[in-house]
């Protein structure tokens, strides 16, 4: 599974459908992650099983498709722990950069945030069914044809 070859053939319109971000956003994320990877490994080290591009694709597909790390690990032939490490590294790196961040809880809860809070009652209701009794079971057996 070579993501570099597959992504080079991909149309810009497909990025939104596959990853949930547009191609320019994807490219910015990739540039941030590659720079962070260079800084992290400038003294060398063991070659990774996953490239920076693979880690970004894994993270975006993990959030977009709600697949388990076990299934993604099977596709890449690595352990789910490595998938978890890759997702965590991508999240932490992008948040530390500051280009991509979520608003704080205080901002979201402010009255002028434009977000409406809706409460939905989704409790379960018990369905009434006839009670099984010995008499109803005997009647059902006598009506059965041999």
C-alpha positions, 0 to 999 in steps of 0.5 A: 500500500503505497500512499505516495503513488495513490495520492499523486493520482488523486483529484483535489476534489477527492481529498475532502471526500476521503480525508475530510480536509481539502488538498491545500489543508492536507499539504500544510499538515504534511509540511508541518509534520515533515518539518517536525520529523526532521527536527526530531530525527536530525541525529539519525535513528532507526528507519520508521515502518511508517512514513510521515505521509502514512501517519497523516493518512492513518490519522485522517482516515481514523477520524473520518471512517471510525475504523478501529486501530486493529483494522488499520494496523492489519492494512499496514501490517503493523501492530495497533500500538504503532497506529496509536502512537502515530495518531497521537504523534500527529495530533500532538505535533499539529496542536503544538504548531498552533496552525490547527487548534480547537477553540477553548471550552470557555469560548464555546460556552460564551453566550455570543458563540452562536452555538445552540445547546439542544437536549434530546431525551433518548431514554429507552421505553419498555415495549409491552408484550403479552406474558408467557403462561403455561396455558398459552403454551399448551394452546399453541402446541395443540393447534400445531399440525403434525 
